Amino acid sequence: CNGFKVGTSKNLTGFGNLLGLNSPWQLPKLTVSTHTIAISSNTINNSEIYTGDFIGAFDESGNCFGVGIWQGENTSITLFGNDPLTQEKDGFSENDFISLQAYNPETKEETDLVITWDQSLPQHNGTFSTNGLSAISELKLSATGIQFLNRNEVKIYPNPTTDKVFVKLPSATKTTISIFDMKGRLITRNQFTEMINEIDLSSYQKGIYIIEVKGETIIKTERLIKK
């Protein structure tokens, strides 16, 4: 396919070299189960994604099972499904939620993408389907995309979670913690002053959220999975 060089072992080997230098994502394993996402050049050109940027496809646990580099043309990205003959999960499972991220190798910014799926195609609900075909009609950077500062000093756990999540800071300090849905809509925002802070998610629907932690010296966003 044009644009994203994904779909053959030769191209993916090339990606392995690039990813090792520029991207935080692992190289997807080629499996027989695939799902194709079509992306038009107009869709990309109307976003803040630039030639040479990576786009990765992730499951709900944050595993990257599809990746490509934007090269300025109508294109598609291939997602790989799980191989049932291996013990480890090495691809999307059927009906896994698909989320996309962009990575700029120059600025080293990693940003969640807000996706509008083309409703005219067979798979249009944002989940993986074997031999599936989807298209993106609108694509933009998440409003919560932030360049990380002191990222490793903030711990968010457990993630995934079923009811509560804890945010551990380097020290007790005034911090604002916000949770957004995957369309960038604010769900809740609270201020905390402790080193370890607890957030109750028991009333939240299952799905993927964005948790944002802001303090005087700390800014961090992370995908948060509610099971």
C-alpha positions in Angstrom: 0.0 0.0 0.0 1.1 3.6 -0.4 2.0 5.9 2.4 2.3 3.5 5.4 4.8 0.8 4.5 3.0 -1.9 6.4 2.0 -5.4 5.3 5.2 -7.3 4.2 8.0 -8.7 6.2 10.5 -6.6 4.2 8.7 -3.3 5.0 8.3 -4.3 8.6 12.0 -5.1 8.9 12.6 -1.6 7.8 10.2 -0.4 10.4 12.1 -2.4 13.0 15.2 -0.3 12.3 13.3 3.0 12.4 11.4 2.0 15.6 14.5 1.1 17.4 15.9 4.6 16.8 12.8 6.9 16.9 9.7 5.2 18.3 8.7 3.9 21.7 6.5 1.1 20.2 7.4 -2.5 19.6 7.4 -4.0 16.2 4.1 -5.9 15.5 4.3 -9.6 14.8 2.9 -10.5 11.3 0.0 -12.9 11.8 -2.5 -14.4 9.4 -5.4 -12.4 10.9 -5.5 -8.8 9.8 -7.8 -5.7 9.8 -7.2 -2.8 7.4 -7.8 0.8 8.2 -8.0 3.2 5.2 -6.8 6.8 5.7 -7.2 9.5 3.0 -4.6 12.2 2.5 -7.2 14.8 3.1 -8.0 13.3 6.5 -4.4 13.5 7.6 -3.8 16.9 6.0 -6.6 18.4 8.1 -4.9 17.2 11.3 -1.6 18.1 12.9 0.2 15.0 11.7 3.2 15.6 9.6 5.2 13.6 7.0 7.5 11.2 8.8 5.3 10.9 11.9 4.4 7.4 13.2 0.9 6.2 13.8 0.4 3.2 16.0 -2.7 1.0 16.7 -3.1 -0.2 20.3 -5.3 -2.6 22.1 -6.9 -1.9 25.5 -3.8 -3.1 27.4 -1.6 -0.6 25.4 0.0 -3.3 23.1 1.0 -2.0 19.7 -0.3 -4.4 17.0 -0.1 -2.1 13.9 2.2 0.8 13.0 3.1 2.9 10.0 4.8 6.1 8.9 2.8 8.9 7.3 4.2 9.7 3.9 1.6 12.2 2.6 -0.6 9.9 0.4 -3.9 8.0 0.5 -2.9 5.0 2.5 -3.9 2.2 4.8 -2.5 0.7 8.0 -2.6 -3.1 8.7 -3.5 -4.3 12.1 -2.6 -7.8 13.1 -4.7 -10.2 15.0 -3.8 -12.6 17.8 -2.2 -16.0 16.8 -4.1 -18.7 18.7 -1.2 -21.1 18.3 1.1 -19.0 20.6 0.7 -18.6 24.4 1.4 -14.9 24.5 -0.9 -12.3 23.1 0.7 -11.1 19.9 -2.2 -9.3 18.2 -5.7 -7.9 18.5 -8.4 -10.3 19.8 -11.8 -10.3 18.1 -13.8 -7.2 19.1 -10.8 -5.6 20.8 -11.1 -1.8 21.0 -8.7 0.0 18.6 -7.0 3.2 19.7 -4.5 5.2 17.7 -1.5 7.3 18.7 0.8 9.6 16.8 4.5 9.9 17.5 6.6 12.8 16.2 10.3 11.6 16.1 11.6 15.1 16.0 9.8 16.4 19.1 9.4 12.9 20.6 5.8 13.8 21.5 3.4 10.9 21.7 -0.3 11.9 21.4 -3.6 10.1 21.4 -5.7 10.5 18.3 -9.5 11.2 18.3 -11.0 9.1 15.6 -14.3 9.4 13.7 -15.0 6.1 11.8 -16.6 6.0 8.4 -20.1 4.6 9.0 -20.5 3.4 5.4 -17.9 0.6 5.8 -18.6 -2.8 7.4 -16.5 -2.3 10.5 -17.3 1.2 11.9 -17.4 0.9 15.6 -13.7 1.0 16.3 -13.1 -2.6 17.1 -10.9 -5.3 15.5 -12.5 -7.8 13.2 -10.6 -10.6 11.3 -10.4 -9.6 7.6 -12.1 -6.4 8.7 -12.1 -3.1 6.7 -12.5 0.3 8.3 -11.9 3.8 7.2 -11.3 7.0 9.1 -13.4 10.0 8.1 -11.9 12.4 10.6 -8.7 12.4 12.6 -7.3 14.9 15.1 -4.9 15.1 18.0 -6.5 14.6 21.4 -7.0 17.8 23.4 -5.1 16.0 26.2 -2.0 15.4 24.2 0.9 16.9 26.2 4.6 16.6 26.0 5.6 14.6 29.1 7.7 16.2 31.9 9.1 14.1 34.7 7.0 11.3 33.3 8.5 8.4 35.2 8.1 10.1 38.5 4.4 9.7 38.4 2.9 6.2 39.0 -0.7 5.4 38.0 -1.9 2.0 39.2 -3.5 -0.4 38.8 -4.0 0.0 35.1 -6.2 -1.7 33.9 -8.5 -1.3 36.9 -12.0 -2.4 37.9 -12.9 0.2 40.6 -10.1 2.4 41.9 -7.0 3.9 40.6 -4.1 5.5 42.6 -1.8 8.3 41.5 1.5 8.3 43.3 3.5 11.5 43.1 7.2 12.2 43.9 6.1 14.2 46.9 3.0 15.7 48.5 2.1 18.7 46.4 -1.0 20.4 45.0 -2.0 18.5 41.9 -5.0 18.5 39.5 -6.1 15.2 38.2 -8.5 15.1 35.3 -10.2 12.2 33.4 -11.3 12.5 29.8 -13.1 10.2 27.5 -11.4 9.2 24.2 -13.1 12.1 22.4 -11.4 14.6 24.8 -14.5 15.4 26.8 -13.9 16.1 30.5 -15.5 13.5 32.8 -14.1 14.7 36.2 -11.5 17.0 37.6 -10.3 17.2 41.2 -7.4 18.8 43.1 -5.3 16.7 45.5 -2.5 17.5 48.0 -1.2 14.1 49.0 1.6 12.0 47.7 -0.7 9.0 47.0 -4.2 9.9 45.7 -7.2 7.7 45.2 -9.8 8.0 42.5 -13.0 6.0 42.6 -14.0 4.7 39.1 -16.7 2.2 40.2 -19.5 4.2 38.6 -17.6 4.6 35.3 -18.6 2.5 32.2 -16.0 0.0 30.9 -13.7 1.4 28.3 -10.6 3.6 27.8 -10.1 7.0 29.3 -7.3 9.5 29.5 -6.0 10.5 32.9 -4.1 13.8 33.1 -1.9 14.7 36.1 -0.8 18.3 36.4 1.3 19.9 39.1 3.9 22.7 39.3 6.7 20.5 38.0 4.8 17.5 36.6 2.6 17.0 33.6 1.6 13.5 32.6 -1.2 11.9 30.5 -1.8 8.2 30.3 -4.5 5.9 28.9 -6.6 4.4 31.7 -8.5 1.2 31.1 -11.7 0.5 33.2 -12.7 -3.1 33.1 
